[in-house]
Amino acid sequence: MDIKEKEWLRKEFKRTSKKDLIEDLIEKEDHLRSLRQETLEILELYKNMGQLLRRRAFKHGSRLAVEKRLKGVWQGCTWEEYYDAAKAIGLGLYSLGVRKGDRVSLLSQNRLEWIFLDMGIMGIGACTVPIYVTLPASEVAYIISNSESKVYIAENKVALNKALEKLDECTSLKKIVVIDTEDCDMSSDMVISFEELKNLGKELESKESGLFERLTDEVEREDLATIIYTSGTTGPPKGAMITHSNIFAVLRGLGAIVPAFDTDVTVPFLPLCHVYERVAGHFTGILAGITTHYAQDFDTIVEDIQAKKPTIILAVPRVCEKVYAKILSEVKEQPEWKQKVFNWAKDIGAKVSHLKERREEIPLLLDLQYKLAYKLVYAKLRDALGGRVRWMTASGAPISREIIDFFNAAGIFVIEGYGMTECTAPTSLNTLDDYKFGTTGKPIPCNQVKIADDGEILIKGGNVIKGYWKMPDETKEAFTEDGWFKSGDIGHLDEDGYLVITDRKKDLIITAGGKNIAPQNIENLFKEDPLFEQFVVVGDMKKYLVGLVNINLEEAQRLAKEEGIQFSSPEELLDNKDFSSIVDKHVEDRNKHLARVETIKYYRIVKQPFSEETGELTPSLKVKRKVVMEKYKDVIDGMYSKEA
């Protein structure tokens, strides 16, 4: 914090006479600077994730490290227990013949065993290959085979059967380990239980004490830590090769701008097999000593957050959008005077948010109005998220300014960022000290960003992968001749150096009239309306744009009751002509905010909700545009075949 910022803080709070608060903030900033320096020194001293876990266990041995809510019950372990479990697993795999550089595939939901396995695998110098639980047997077999995994870890019977069904294709596989053996056929010599694996490790430790530590110390920074397979919508999945050096580069970059404290608490709900949760959550938690409480599942997020009161929340825009839409829907059921109070508070909050962003003084009257608005409206949102959140992320897709302002006014700072698997998660990030809403922040210190002549974002740095596993042609295609990674995204750096994402290069719509349109901007506008759960814009090389819509059934019921429409189930409304008129009006209202060429001429309601299980959404809840367009090609063609 420089002198100018300190003076701004003192001026901001001068009239409140909270001198102690100001000095406390300045003291915390000085502590933050010390913490940043300590983080950098740690990352210089050590060379792999196994060593970082060992250090954390030594420093915070008896402190709670991690919990997971499983079937309604919280199960946890200390840092020492965490390390011991990872050691037993690593040595168990070593007993099965896994050696430095070998690959181990892992298919499981978030659970304690997941992180134990991950750190045990990397601790002996092997490489973790996470697999999404929603993938079909054919893709699971492809990843096991392509990565040449020696061992496959299956969470349960379903995961086990996915491998057994295609076992003849997995020629490299020597052993299958099952975590939850209930109803599993364990008769094959190839299949053992998770407990058996741990016992093998404990036996080896008793015979060769210190072996795990020696194996860990042999792991170099440039050794592979993990191979993460990216979406295969345009061909077979590609295995992004991430080294310990890549991970350390990200930890170093994040530590320099958004360091975490060992007093921080998180309640993760994104899948660990996704690079974002794994690096920014799991690995950062080990480095900082964060206490982690994994939510039971996506449906229990709010309940779990209220129970564990996190200080940091790693989320994606769709989570923020769903929370905001639910709040708007509930407000519309209130008396008219309460709705007016809410809208007044929302307006006040937005004004304060804009002033804070510009580092401008908040006028006395507006400050008093904001305090009242906070008590009447915003405090409820903060309490719903545990009451202690310092900041939360909304990375991976655009999010509307209206939603950001709302959360910010509640004292929950929403950090927008940008990244991808090939960059070991983050590339650019807004921070508490340096942000501009509507952008994804400035490039983090571990990488550089520049814009190609055609607008594509190019990235170079220590966090960028060397290439794709066993795919030299695809690797060559992914980089420019002078070594910059081609992101596939379109954007620009504004006059202050903040990165602005326009769209995916391949998703840009070019109309028949030659107009370039970014569909995500339009989709975001529609999703601000609580009625629209999902909205996909289509129109490449067409005269006009059309849309595919998922309806929010809770909001649909509310609107139908308001209009006196009779129905026996919310799904029935999707075929109701009177309800269709309501949807028409909502589409018309959104169109009023768009240029003529950007308006949606026709739309069709897709009755089946888009989901990860049915293939339309990624694990971070982004729409797989190509999958949707292929799946609903006939519906789309119908909107262009004749004038509706």
Secondary structure, DSSP 8 states (H G I E B T S, - for coil): --HHHHHHHHHHTGGGT-HHHHHHHHHHHHHHHHHHHHHHHHHHH--SHHHHHHHHHHHSTTSEEEEEEETTEEEEEEHHHHHHHHHHHHHHHHHTT--TT-EEEEE--S-HHHHHHHHHHHHTT-EEEEE-TTS-HHHHHHHHHHHT-SEEEESSHHHHHHHHHTGGG-TT--EEEES--TT----STTEEEHHHHHHHHHHHHHHSTTHHHHHHHT--TTSEEEEEE---TTSS--EEEEEHHHHHHHHHHHHHHS---TT-EE---S-TTSHIIIIIIIIHHHHHT-EEEE-S-GGGHHHHHHHH--SEE---HHHHHHHHHHHHHHHTTS-HHHHHHHHHHHHHHHHHHHHHHTT----HHHHHHHHHHIIIIIHHHHHHTTS---EEE--SS---HHHHHHHHHTT-EEE-EEEEGGGTEEEEE--SSS--TTS--EE-TTEEEEE-TTSEEEEEETTS-S-BTT-HHHHHHHB-TTS-EEEEEEEEE-TTS-EEEEEETTT-EE-TT--EE-HHHHHHHHHTSTTEEEEEEE-TTSSSEEEEEEE-HHHHHHHHHHTT---SSGGGGGG-HHHHHHHHHHHHHHHTTS-GGGSEEEEEE-SS---TTTTSB-TTS-B-HHHHHHHTHHHHHHHHHS--
